[in-house]
Amino acid sequence: MPILAVVLLLFIVLPLLTHKKKGGGLTDAKRAADTQAALNLVGSAEHTYKAANGRYTSHLADLLAQKPGLAKDLAAGVVVQVDVTSDGKGFFARVDSSVLSLIRAPNGEVDCLYFKSSVKPKGTPCRAG
């Protein structure tokens, strides 16, 4: 009887220990693409806001009103930080995820820091972090 219990236990425990969980989350490449898309949405929302109000905004809520699609990126773990120059004519945006950090300066230049070489964006000056 004890041998049967051990065999049964092995049939139950071993598959649980060796079963690899299938990844259902975002891949690094998808997360990097979402990070870049979020930066583009922030820029587009800022320009739309400025066209309507004569200045840029430092409030993320204002940007979400302009581009509701940005909420999807925020829900996926992308962090957005915005700030505006004192005259309201320029804005700074920083968009971070676990694989990529992008910064858009008031002059429109984008700086990039990637944390995994597999997600280094093409066409953007980017350095390893």
Helices and strands as residue ranges (DSSP letters): H 2-18, H 28-53, H 60-66, H 70-75, E 79-84, E 91-96, E 100-104, E 110-114, G 117-119, E 126-128
